[in-house]
Amino acid sequence: MPQQFSIPVLMVDDVPANLVALEALFADLPYQLEAVKALSGEDALRFTLKRDFALILLDVQMPGMNGFEVAELLRANPKTRHVPILFVTAGLHTEKQVFKGYELGAVDYLIKPIVPLVLRSKVRVFCDLFAQRQELEFHRNKLSAQVDEKTAVLTTLTLELATEIGARRDSEERLRMLNEQLESRVEQRTRDLEKALHQVAEAERLAALGGIVASVAHELNTPVGNCVSVASTLQSQAAALARDVEDGRLKRSEFMQFLNDAMSGNEILMRNLRRTSDLVDSFKNVAVDQTTNQRREFDLQQVLEQDIVTLQPMCKKTPFTLHAELQPGIVLDSYPGTMGQILTNFISNAIAHAFENRKEGKMFLSTRLLESDHAEIVFADDGNGIHERHLKHVFDPFFTTKLGQGGSGLGLSIVYNLVTGVLGGKISIESAENHGTKFTLTVPRCAPEIKLA
């Protein structure tokens, strides 16, 4: 059963009535929401030093320290650098002010009066992310406790075995029995550990899918916002035209201008709606494949292109780009959801490790059909590369160079198990420091018959 966590949201406004109104908007959200209210920028900074928040709703116009100054201080503090900030203001909504808000790292800039459904939707996305992080942390702590417990049990068994061997040195038969008992216990402990690792891998997969959901939701804001703005403008112009017709003041030039504006607006609406439709269709297919993990026949190029469209928001706010050369006509009888999970892990790993401290970087994805009735998938980057002493350990569980910095060390281990287990293929790696990394996957066109966990 999922754990129920309290989700703290910090609301900052110098007008108490505004804080009460904001809190009322969140009453019907499906969370155990904890609304923390701050009446000044100074109070807000003090709150953030004491605890973590899923989201900060920050008023721009406040006496003393304004919202922009608060956001700048939050971004300068490593502890609060990544807390999502949503500006809410009744003034200071010029284009220059809005751009300033985004430059300070805000996830959005809302102008009062606020549409409740829009605000609740945005808050819900970040509450989902916070809940998923809390759930993942809970499972990690639980796994750590299980590993400690199993280690303690194994240590105890080892000491018991040493004592029994010393006390019963003259009895080979009894020693053999003790060895058999130990082997049985070790096998059981191994099975328990493999089960725990599978649970963590599943949590990692769901966390990655949750990140994709948040990125796609944020990406949809732009085309949907454009459609709303154009529709609102056309609505106002149509109302004005109707009044002129009713009053007998309609001029031919005004009517022609309205027609030109309507056609231009229609082009903008269709372009943005097509963008929204393409993104939703791609995400729908990717989400179904990754959540059901069903085997089916599919075109490798089409599936990877859908994955790329869905994962583009992950790279959009970074200086890193993905270039794909996908051979058409490669049809596989395999697991498209597994393909998507592998690509997600590759891109996440590249952004977190390969391009660390880099201002630009490129990723490359290519496919081709081999003569041996196999398909080859190559993912490469021009990033930092991997040190030779680490290269042989990259597929080991829990191996990470970011211990204690958010890295679980399971990403590439999961990729290895998916390629060799689920897809029945092989994976190799080539890398050198400052010369990038290249992963080569060779998978059969028809995956082996296995029972997925």
TAUR-V104742 format. One record per residue. N is the residue number from 1. NEAR is the number of other C-alpha atoms within 10 Angstrom. D_CENTER is the distance of its C-alpha to the mean C-alpha in Angstrom with 1 decimal. Layout:
N	NEAR	D_CENTER
N	NEAR	D_CENTER
This chain:
1	3	22.0
2	8	18.9
3	12	19.9
4	11	20.8
5	14	19.6
6	14	21.0
7	20	18.6
8	19	20.2
9	21	20.2
10	20	22.5
11	24	24.7
12	28	27.0
13	26	30.1
14	18	33.7
15	13	34.9
16	13	34.7
17	10	35.2
18	14	32.0
19	20	30.0
20	13	31.7
21	10	30.9
22	19	27.2
23	17	27.2
24	11	29.0
25	14	26.4
26	18	23.9
27	12	26.5
28	9	25.4
29	13	21.7
30	9	21.0
31	16	20.2
32	13	22.4
33	18	21.9
34	13	23.7
35	17	24.8
36	16	26.0
37	20	28.4
38	21	29.5
39	17	32.5
40	22	32.1
41	25	29.9
42	14	31.6
43	12	30.9
44	21	27.2
45	16	27.0
46	11	29.0
47	16	26.6
48	16	23.5
49	12	25.5
50	8	26.2
51	10	22.8
52	16	19.1
53	20	17.9
54	22	14.9
55	24	16.2
56	22	19.5
57	24	21.6
58	27	24.0
59	28	27.3
60	27	28.5
61	17	32.2
62	18	33.4
63	12	36.6
64	10	36.5
65	13	33.0
66	18	31.1
67	23	27.4
68	21	26.9
69	13	28.6
70	20	26.5
71	25	23.2
72	15	24.7
73	13	25.6
74	22	22.3
75	17	20.5
76	10	23.4
77	11	22.8
78	9	20.3
79	13	20.0
80	18	18.9
81	15	17.4
82	13	13.8
83	21	14.9
84	17	14.1
85	24	17.5
86	24	18.9
87	23	22.4
88	24	25.0
89	21	28.4
90	13	31.7
91	12	32.8
92	12	31.8
93	17	30.0
94	9	31.5
95	9	29.4
96	9	30.0
97	15	28.8
98	17	25.6
99	13	24.8
100	14	25.6
101	23	23.1
102	15	20.3
103	11	21.7
104	17	21.4
105	18	17.6
106	21	17.7
107	16	14.9
108	17	17.9
109	21	21.7
110	18	23.5
111	14	27.3
112	10	29.5
113	9	30.6
114	13	27.1
115	11	26.4
116	12	25.4
117	11	23.3
118	12	21.1
119	16	20.8
120	16	20.0
121	13	17.3
122	18	15.6
123	19	16.3
124	17	15.0
125	19	11.5
126	18	11.4
127	24	13.5
128	18	11.2
129	17	8.4
130	20	11.5
131	20	13.0
132	20	10.2
133	15	10.5
134	17	14.2
135	18	14.4
136	18	12.8
137	13	15.2
138	14	17.9
139	17	17.6
140	16	17.6
141	12	20.7
142	14	22.2
143	17	21.9
144	13	23.4
145	12	26.2
146	15	26.8
147	16	27.0
148	12	29.4
149	12	31.4
150	16	31.7
151	13	32.7
152	12	35.3
153	14	36.7
154	16	36.8
155	12	38.6
156	12	41.0
157	15	41.8
158	13	42.4
159	12	44.8
160	12	46.5
161	17	46.9
162	11	48.4
163	11	50.9
164	14	51.9
165	18	52.4
166	10	54.6
167	10	56.6
168	12	57.1
169	10	57.6
170	10	60.7
171	10	59.1
172	11	57.2
173	10	56.7
174	14	55.0
175	17	52.9
176	12	51.7
177	11	50.9
178	16	48.8
179	14	46.9
180	12	46.2
181	13	44.9
182	16	42.7
183	12	41.2
184	12	40.6
185	15	38.8
186	14	36.7
187	12	35.7
188	12	34.7
189	17	32.7
190	13	31.0
191	12	30.2
192	15	28.8
193	16	26.6
194	12	25.3
195	13	24.5
196	18	22.6
197	17	20.7
198	14	19.8
199	15	18.6
200	20	16.3
201	16	15.0
202	13	14.4
203	18	12.5
204	18	10.3
205	20	9.9
206	17	9.2
207	17	6.6
208	15	4.8
209	19	6.1
210	18	5.3
211	18	1.8
212	21	4.5
213	20	6.9
214	17	6.4
215	19	6.6
216	21	9.4
217	17	11.0
218	15	11.4
219	18	12.7
220	18	15.2
221	15	16.7
222	14	18.7
223	18	20.6
224	15	21.1
225	12	22.4
226	16	24.7
227	20	26.0
228	13	26.8
229	14	28.6
230	18	30.7
231	17	31.6
232	12	32.7
233	15	34.8
234	17	36.4
235	13	37.2
236	12	38.9
237	15	40.9
238	14	42.0
239	12	43.2
240	13	45.2
241	18	46.6
242	13	47.7
243	13	49.5
244	15	51.3
245	13	52.4
246	10	53.7
247	9	55.6
248	9	57.0
249	11	55.5
250	15	53.2
251	12	53.8
252	9	53.2
253	9	51.3
254	13	48.9
255	14	48.4
256	11	47.7
257	12	45.2
258	16	43.4
259	12	43.3
260	12	41.9
261	16	39.2
262	19	38.4
263	12	38.1
264	12	35.8
265	18	33.7
266	16	33.5
267	12	32.3
268	17	29.5
269	20	28.6
270	12	28.7
271	15	26.6
272	19	23.8
273	17	24.1
274	13	24.0
275	16	20.8
276	19	19.3
277	13	20.8
278	15	19.6
279	19	15.9
280	17	16.3
281	15	18.4
282	20	16.0
283	21	13.1
284	14	15.7
285	16	17.0
286	26	13.7
287	20	12.7
288	13	16.4
289	21	16.6
290	20	13.7
291	13	14.8
292	10	18.5
293	17	18.6
294	14	22.0
295	16	24.3
296	13	25.7
297	13	27.3
298	16	25.1
299	14	25.3
300	25	23.1
301	20	23.0
302	16	22.0
303	18	19.1
304	21	17.7
305	15	18.3
306	20	16.4
307	23	13.4
308	23	13.8
309	17	14.1
310	27	10.9
311	25	9.0
312	17	11.3
313	20	9.5
314	20	7.2
315	15	10.7
316	12	12.6
317	8	12.8
318	12	13.8
319	13	17.2
320	18	16.1
321	14	16.9
322	17	16.9
323	14	20.3
324	16	21.0
325	12	24.5
326	17	24.4
327	12	27.8
328	13	28.6
329	13	30.3
330	17	28.6
331	16	28.5
332	20	27.1
333	17	27.8
334	25	24.7
335	21	21.2
336	27	18.9
337	22	15.9
338	21	16.5
339	22	16.7
340	24	13.2
341	22	11.8
342	20	13.9
343	19	12.9
344	23	9.1
345	19	10.4
346	19	12.9
347	21	11.0
348	17	8.6
349	15	12.1
350	24	13.9
351	21	12.1
352	13	12.4
353	18	15.9
354	24	17.7
355	21	17.4
356	13	17.7
357	10	20.4
358	12	20.7
359	9	21.1
360	13	20.6
361	20	19.6
362	17	19.7
363	22	18.1
364	15	20.3
365	19	19.9
366	17	23.2
367	22	24.9
368	19	28.6
369	19	30.8
370	13	33.1
371	7	36.6
372	8	36.0
373	10	34.2
374	19	30.9
375	21	27.9
376	18	26.6
377	18	23.0
378	19	22.6
379	21	19.6
380	23	20.7
381	27	20.0
382	19	22.6
383	25	21.1
384	21	22.6
385	21	23.4
386	20	24.0
387	12	27.1
388	11	29.6
389	8	29.9
390	12	26.2
391	14	26.1
392	11	27.7
393	14	25.2
394	20	21.8
395	22	21.7
396	15	23.0
397	16	21.0
398	17	20.0
399	18	21.1
400	21	19.2
401	13	20.6
402	12	18.3
403	11	19.8
404	8	19.4
405	8	16.8
406	9	13.6
407	16	14.0
408	17	14.8
409	18	16.7
410	21	15.6
411	25	13.4
412	21	16.5
413	17	18.6
414	23	16.6
415	21	16.9
416	22	20.6
417	16	21.2
418	18	19.6
419	19	21.6
420	15	24.8
421	15	24.7
422	18	23.1
423	24	23.8
424	19	27.1
425	21	26.6
426	17	26.7
427	18	24.5
428	12	25.8
429	16	24.7
430	14	26.6
431	20	26.0
432	15	28.0
433	13	27.4
434	13	26.8
435	14	27.1
436	21	23.6
437	21	22.4
438	20	23.0
439	16	21.9
440	17	24.2
441	20	23.7
442	22	26.8
443	23	26.4
444	20	29.3
445	23	29.4
446	18	30.1
447	19	28.0
448	14	30.1
449	11	30.8
450	10	28.8
451	6	27.9
452	8	24.1
453	5	23.4
